[in-house]
Amino acid sequence: MSGKIAISVEGLGKAYRIGMEEQRHETFVGACAAFLRSPFKNFREVRGLGNFDGAEDASDIIWALKDVSFEVKHGEAVGIIGRNGAGKSTLLKILSRITEPTRGRAEIHGRVASLLEVGTGFHPDLTGRENVYLNGTILGMKKSEVDAKFDQIVDFSGVEKFMDTPVKRYSSGMRVRLAFSVAAHLEPEILIVDEVLAVGDAEFQKKCLGKMENAASQGRTVLFVSHNMEAVLTLCGRGVILNDGGVSFIGDAPEAVHRYQHASLGPAENGQSHVIWAGPPSNGKYSVDKLEVLDLDGRPKRGLQTWDDVRFRIHYTAPEDLKAGSAILEIRDYRDTRLAVMDSGLALPLKAGSHFVDCVVPRLPLAAGDYFIGLGLALSNAQWLWRNANAGIIVVGGRDVFASGRPPVHSRMLFAVPHQWSASPTR
């Protein structure tokens, strides 16, 4: 099964017509003539609503997808990533047979369960219990098969007290809990999930991710859309980047996440992507003017990965020499937890004028993810002379440093610590 194709997409395109600006008439006669012509004009426009031939660049047409092609094998977990409006949800709606493509074709080989929006496929007037059986029927399952899975579905969802309540009375969190539980437990061959982790608390998100990871390990195909790059790295082996309706990259998930994150951050204010902070010109008082990320040879480093050697260069200005003054660089994670504080200390006191100091970190031990950088100049008694706790972000790309088949990510560890194991017989 692992070598067979589960999803095949070739030259897929999806176009939508948008409303046109109303035409205004300056004279009463012109308005009357337009009114008389409007039935015939409207008839022609309705006939042409579904006709996109020869209309590639028409002003009333938006191409949500354009010439998208890729394949997914059975048993693969593939992440679809991209900015808002890139075409991710449109692609999943086509693959879920909710909407038809304008061009190209998409072939699905296997039973599909889709979770595209909160409570997708639920009838609001039916109870949770009735919707579970309805979804099972849609997936082609017998009542006995749903019966066998029902208790697991209810237990996972955590809404057992409300199973006989109409779904329209559920909160959004309750709906997504039950919807995901149904989609994950009714054993589809292909599971399509669109940003389900955006809803629900942290505990439920962790359960969802674990369930999808378990489904992938059992040989089921998972197509996963998310803005949570840590989740993509944890779950997916491959990644597809969509940009303006087209595919800009297909490859290993760590490389896809790395490319997407750097493209999303864009260049710094002065156009140099290795510059994390470029502050306003100094007014003669204490300030950090710039932070650069360099390699050990002092060249701009435009991409960081786990265990890279890195040189942080802090440019500062001070009005006077301070033997008890130091430069400080701190790193925090997305939970705002301080992971590291690097202080130049008394070894490199601040000097009057404009200078820079380097902080070299060999084999950067950070797992893949985004990290906030704080900068400061301080006295040894912890008095700040200048500080910016949110000077910028560094993005660490995944690298399989432990040869485990996946890069270290936050869900498994904060730091990828270099280490070695050895063994000897017991005495």
N, C-alpha and C positions, 0 to 999 in steps of 0.2 A: 504493500500500500504506500510505503514512504516515497516510492519513485513515481507514483501516479499523480496526475494533475488534478487538484481540487477546484481551482479557480483559474480561468484563462480569460484575460482581457486583451482585446486587440482593437486598436484605433478608436477607442471609446470617446464619444463626444456628446455633450448635452447642452442644448441651447434653450434659452428662455427669451420670450419677448417682453419688453417692459413698456409701460405707458408712455405715450408721446405727449409733448406739451400741447395744450389746447390752442387751436388757431383762433386768433381774435380778428374781428373785422371792424374797420374804421367807419363804415357807412351802414345805414339801415338796409339799403338795397343789397349790399354784399352779404349781410347776415341772413336776409330772407332767402337769397339764392343758395347759400350754404345749407340752410335748413331743408330746402327742397331736395338738394342733392344727397343729404346725409344717409337716407335709407340705402341707396345704391353703394355709397362709399363704405358704410358699415358692413354691408354684405360682402364686398370684396375683401375687407380687412379680416372678417371672420373666416372666410375661405382660406386666407393666407396665413392664418395663425400657426398652423403646423408645417408650413412649407418654408424650409430654411435653405433650399438649394440656391446657390449663387448669391447668398446673403451673408458672406463671411464678415464683412465690415459694416453691415447696416447699423444705423444709429440706434435702432430699437431692439437690437439683439445682444444678449449677453451670453457668452460661452462659459458656463460653469466648469465644464470639462472639455479638453481639446486634445485629441490624439493620445489618449492614455493607453499604455500597453504594459502588461506584466503577467507573470504566472506565479501561482502559489501551489506547492505540492501538498499532498495529504500528510498531516502530522506536523506541518510547519506553523509557527506562530510569527506573524508578520505585523509590524507596527506601521500604521499610516500616519505620518506627521506632516505638519505644515501650519502656516498662519491661518487665522480666521479668514474665510472667504476663498481659501485655496482650492476648494472642491471636494474636501474629504467626505462630508456628509452626503453630498450628491452622489459620489461614487458608491457609498454604502447603500443608499436607497436604490440605486440601479441593481446592485448585486443582490439585494433583498427582494427584488421584483416589485418594489413600491412604485417606481417610475420607470419609463422606458427610455433608452438612449436615443439621441437624435441620429447618431452615426456609430458605426462600429458594432462590436458584439461582445457579450460577456457570457461565458459558459460556466455553469456551476455543476459539479459532480458530487452529489451528496445531499443529505437532508440538512437544511439550514435553519438555525434559530438566530433571530436578530434582536438586538436591544439597541435601538437607535435613539429613542427619546424616553423620558420618564413614563413608564407604564405603556410602552408600545404594544399594541395588539390587545389591550384590555378594553372590555366594554364597561363603561362607567356605571351602568345600572345593574350589572351583575355583581355578585359577591366575590370576595377573593377566592373562595373555594370553587365557585362556578367558573371563574376565569382561568384557574389552573387547569381544569378539565377542558375548557375551550381551547387553550393554547396547545394542550397535548393533542387534541383532535386535529388542529391546524397542522401540527408537525407529523400527522399520520400515525399517531400512536393509538393503541387500543385502551379502553378504560382500565383493563387489568394492569397494563403497563404503567399508567398514571397512578393507579392505586398503590403499586409497589414503591413508587418514588414520593408519594404524597407527604408522608411524615418527614422525610428528609428535607423536602422543599419548605415545609412550614417551619421546621426547626431552624434552618439556615436563615430564613427571612426575618425571624423574630417578631412576626405579627400574628401569632397564633390566636390571640384574644380577639382579633378582628376579621377572622377568615369568613365569618358569616355576615359581615357588614359590606354594603355596596362600595365598590372601589372609589366612586366619586367622593366618598367621605374620607378617603385616605389623605394624609399629607403627602407632599412630593417625596419625602424620604421613605415613607411606608410603601408607596407605589414602586419606587425603584428597587427597594429591597425585595419585594415579592416578584417583580418583573425579572430581575437578574436571577433570583433563585430558580424560577421556572425555566428560564433560558439555559441555565447551566446544568440543571439536574435531569432534564428530559432527554439527555444524551444525543444531541444533534451531532452529525458528522462534521459540520462546519458551524462555528460560533462567531457571529459578527457583533462587535460591541463598539458603540460610539460614545466615548467620554462618560461612561457610567461612574467612574471614580470621582467625577466632579460633584456628585450628590452623595450625601450620607456622611456619617462621622468617620473618624480615623480607623476605628475598630472594624467597621463594616467594609471600608475600602481595603483594609488588609485581608479580610476574608474573601472579598471579590478577587483580588489579585491572586491569592493562594488557590482559589477554585479554578481560575483560568490557567494558572501554571500547571495545576494537576490535570486539567483537560488536555493541555498540549503534551504533557508527559505520557498520556495514555494514547497518543497517536491521533487525537482529533485536531482539526485545523482551526486556528484562531486568527481572525482579522481584527486588529485592535487599533482604534483611533483614540489618541489621548494627547493632551498638552503636558502631561506628567512624564517627563523624560526618564525619571528614575523607574517608573512603572514599565515604560517601554524597554529599558535596558534589562530589567529583571525578567520580563516575560518573553520578549521577542528575540529571535535569532537573526531576523532580517528586518530591514526598514525600507520604506518607500517615502520619499519626500515629494509632496505636491506643492507646486508654486504657480499661482495664477492659472489654475486649471490643468497644468501639464506636469509630467513627471520630470523632476530635476535630478533625482538620484535614486538608484536601487542598489542595495548592498548590505553588508553586515550592519546590524543595529547600532553598535557603538560608533561606527563611522558615520552613519546617517544622523544620529543624535549630535555628534560633534559638528557636522556641517550645518545642521539646522540651527543649533544654538549660536554659532558664530555669525551665521547670516542674519539671525534675529537681532542680535546685539548691535550689529553694524559697526562702522568706524567711530572712533572717538571724535571729539569736537574738532581736533586739528587734523582729522583724516588719517591718523595712524592707529591701526587696530590694536597695536601692542601698548598703547598709552591708556592706562586705566583711569587716571585722574589728571586733568589739566585745569588748574584753578585760575582765577582771575589774577592779573598782574599784582605783584606784591606792592603794598603801600609803605614799605620800609620796616614794618613790624614782623613778627614771627609768622611764617606761613610755609605750607608745603605747596609748591608750585606745580609739581608733576610727579606721577608715578609711572614708571615703565616696567614692562615685563620683558626680560632679555634672556638669551641663552648664556652659557658660561663664558663665551667669547665676546659678550657685549653686543651681540646682534639682536635685532628685534625678534621676539618670539611670538608668532601670531596664532599659535595653538598650543594648549597645555594638555598633557595626558598624565595619568597616574605614573609615578616614578620618573618623571622628567626631572632633569637638573635645571633649576631656574634661578635667575638673578633678578631680584626686585630692586630697582634703582629709584631712590627717593630724592627728588630735587627740592631743596628748601632755601629759605631766606631768613637771616637773623640779623638784627641791628647791632649785636655785640657778641663777644665770645662768652660762652657759658660752659664752664668745666663740669657743671652738674646737670647739663641739659642733654637730652637724647632724642633720637627719632624712634617712633614706634609704629609697627605694622601689626594689625590684628586681623584674623580670619574668623568669620562666623558662618554657620550654615543657615539654611532657609528657615529653621526654627528660631533663629537669632541666638543660638548657643555659641558662645565663644570657644573656638577650637584651639586657637593658638595666638599667643602674643609674643612678638619678637621685638626686643628692646636693644638699641645700640649701646645703652649703658655708658659707663664712664670711659670705656675704651675708645669711643669716638665722640668726644664732646662737641657741641655745636660751635661753629665758627661764625664770625661776623661776615656778612656778605651772602652771596649766592653760591651754594655748593651742592654736591650730591653725595649720598652714602649708599653703599650696596649691601643688601642682605641676600646671601647665597643660601639656597635650600637644596641640598643634594637629595635626589630621589624623592621628590615631592610625594608624601604618603597619602594624599587625599583621594578618596574614592570618587568615582565619576559623579558629577553634579555641578550645581551653581553655588558659588560662595561669595559672601559680601566682604568687602575690604574696608577696614577702618584705618585712618592715618592720624598721626599726631606728633606734636613736639611737646615735651614735658620736662619738668624738673624732677630730680631724684626723689623729692618728697611727694610725688604723685600730683603735683600741681600742673594742670594743662596750660601750655602757652598758646597752643593752636590745636584744634581737633576737628575732624570730620569723620563721624562714625560710619557714614555710608558714602564713602568716596567712589565706590564702583563695584563691579562684579567681575570675578574671573570664572571662566567655565573650564572645568576639567573633563576632558573626554575619557571614555573608557578604554582601558588596555588590559588584556588578559594576562596580568603579571604573574599569576599563580598557575597558569596553564591548566585552569579548571574548566575551560570551555565557555566562560563568561567573565566579563570584567567585574571588579568589585564595585558595588553601588551602595547607596545609603541604607537600603532596606536590609542589607546584610552586615554592613560595617561602616564606621565613620572613617577609619584609617586603614590603608593597605600597608601593614608593617612588614618590611623585609625580614624574612626569617628562614631558618633551615631546621629540618628534622633529622634526627639520627636515632638508631636503635641498637640495642645490644641484648644478648640473651640474659635472662634472669639467673641469679645464682641460688 
